[in-house]
Amino acid sequence: QQRDITGDVRTVSDRSGRNRRSPEHLDSLLAHEIGERTYFLRDSELETLAEIGAFRVIAASDLARLSYGGDLTRMEREIRRLKQQFLLSEKQGSGERNKTSRLLALTKQGARLVRKSGRVPERQAIYHGFVKPREAKHDAALYQLYQVEVERIGSTGGRPVRVVLDYELKRNLNRDLEALHEIGARDILAG
């Protein structure tokens, strides 16, 4: 359940077409209730949680550059608020040329909040927690690739519907293969 606790909400569209709260309305908060706990989030903070959850892991530098339009101060403020509410976790990872990078992932509660908020389509997978370092680096790189594809899709008049990670594709493929094997085994036994 969510309720607007401040009144007027105006949004602006960033370069990818997603809505972000305009800078003059950064103080507008929405209350999101999960169980006995209430979380107070800006629309842009909820959008950040949804983006991170869809990709499992995003590098903070990429989030600042691609989603916050380079506004590092604003991103750091919002990331700090999300971490204080235990909705987001941060970990150091190895980046290009062995440079250290900050990686961001949702907590379990952050994933629950995103799902319950209705911010993402029902079919959109939302991930939480960190995986193996190599997989975290791979997932973070997918966010950069996605941004390039959003530009390409947008230039042809389209818009992305949802994010499907290779992990989800493999899981679905294995499930479908297993179902085919079961059908084949039944046919052999019946024949």
N, C-alpha and C positions, 0 to 999 in steps of 0.2 A: 504494500500500500504506500502511496506517496501523496504528498499534499504540498502545494505551493505556499510558502510561508512569507513571501515578500510581495506578491502582487504582479505587476507588469513584467513580462518577460519578452525581450526582443532578441532575435538571433540574427547572426550574419553567417554567410556561407563562406567557408574557406575554399582553397583552390581545388579540393577534391569534391566539393559539393555537399559535404556534411555540414550540419549546422553546429555552430559554436556560439556561445554567448558573447555578445559584444563587450568590449572592454569597459564601457560605462555602466554595465550591469553585472560586473563580476561579484558584487556582494549579494546578489539574489541567490538564495539557497532553497533547495527542496528537501523536505524530510522524507526519508525512506525507512520504513519500518520492517524489520525482519525479526520475528519472534518478539522478545522483550526489549530488543535494542533498536534505537533510532539513530540513523546516520544522516548528517546534514551535508549535502553535496551541491555544488554548482553544476549546471548542465554540462559545462566543459569537462568537469572532473568525471562525471558519469560517462561521457563520451570517451575519455581517456581510458577508463576502466574497460569499456566495451572493446576498444581497439586492442588493448593489451591482451584481454581474454581471448579474442579471436585468433591471435597469433601466438599465444602461449608465452612468448618472451619478446620484448622489444628493447633495443638499446636506447638509453636515455638520450644520447646525442641525436639519434635518428628521430625520436619522438619530438625533440625540441625543434629540429630543422624542418621536419615534414608535416607535423601536426600543429605545432605552435608557431609556425612561421618565423622561427628563429628567436622567439621571445623566451629566452632562457630563464629570466627572472620569474615570469608568470608560471612557466612549467615547474620550476623548482618549488615555488610556493604551493602549487596544487599537488605535486608529488609528496611534499612534506605533509600536507593535510591528509592525504589518502593513507600514508604510512602511519600517521598518528591514530587514525581510526582503524588500523589493522586490516585495511582492504587491499593493500599493495605491499609487496616485499621487494627488496633490492639486493643484488649480489654483484660482486666484481667478477668479470670474465675476461678472457684474453681476446683482444681484438686483432685488427690487422697489424702485421709487423710486431707481434707480441706486445702491443700497447694494451694497457688495462682499460676495459670499458665497463660502464655501469649498465647492468641488465635489470629490467623490471618485469615482474610477474604478479599476477593476482594471488591473493590468499584465497583459501576456500570460501571464506565469508565474502570476499570481493566478488568471486564468481557467482555466489548465491544472489548477491545484490543485483548484479548485472542481469542475471536471468529473470529475477522477479520484477525488475524495473520495466520490462517490456521494451527495452532499448534496442534489442537485437531480434531478428526473426527467430521464430520457434526452432527452425531447423539449423540455425547457426550454432556450431559447437563453441563452448566457452571453456577455456582451460585455466587451471590454476597450478601454482607451484613450479619449481624448477626441475628440470630433467638433467640428464648427464651433460657435462660441459660442452661436449662436441655438438649435441643436439640443441642446446641453448643457443650456441653460435649460429647454427643452421637456421633455427626458427627466427632469430633476430634478422638474419639476412633476407628471409622471405618478406619481411615488412618493407624493406627497400624495393625489392622486386615488385611487390604489390602496388606500391606508389607509382612506379613507372607504368604498370598496366592500367591503373585507374586513369592516368593521363591519356593513354592510348584509347581506352574504351570511351572516355568522355569526349575525346575529339571526334568520335564517330557518332555522337549523340546518345550513346548508351550510358548505363550506370551499373556499377557492381551490385549484385544482389546479396551475395554472402561469400565468406572466405571458407575454402576447404583446404586444409593442410594435407600434406602427403600422408601423415599419420592416419587421418580419417579415411583417406582413399584406400590405404592398405588394409585397414580394419574392415571396411565394407567389402573389399575384394575378397579377403580371406573368409568372411562370413558367407558371401555368395558362393565361393568355391566349395566350402563345406556343405552348403545346402545342395549343390549339384552332386557332390560325392554321395550324399545320403540318398538322393533320388536315384542315382545310378546303381547304388547298392541294392535298393529296394527292387529296382527293375530286374537286376540279375537274379535276386532271390525269388522273385515272382515268376521269372521266365523259365 
